[in-house]
Amino acid sequence: MSIILIVLTKLYFMTDINDLSFDEAMAQLEEKISLLEKEENYNNQKLYEEAVALKEHCASLLNKEREDIKKVAKENNISLSDIGLSEDDEGAKESSSASDVVL
């Protein structure tokens, strides 16, 4: 009976990564990285995969926001260069350091 309760509790509190806000995902990513830095977790594949999924979700959210900013700028005749973006910029320059992080 107690095993069933534990499983149900975990299922209840599990959140789909896609439902997380950027701040929530980043907080969880920082937690996963902290755990991965501990010696006993160096080779924890599950933890690594969770961190990678969170990193990709954060990058996706940032890219979506970047596209929204570009759209609003264009609608309001604001030069993308005035806000540090370019027409062909797809987030590669801004997020390359974040997306290239080796977990």
HUFEN-V404552 format. One line per field, one symbol per residue. psi: psi as a letter, one per 40 degrees, with the letter a starting at -180 (. if undefined). Layout:
BEGIN
psi: ???
END
This chain:
BEGIN
psi: ddddddddddddehhhdeeiidddddddddddddddehdeedfgdddddddddddddddddddddddddddddddefhhdddefiidehfedddedddeehh.
END
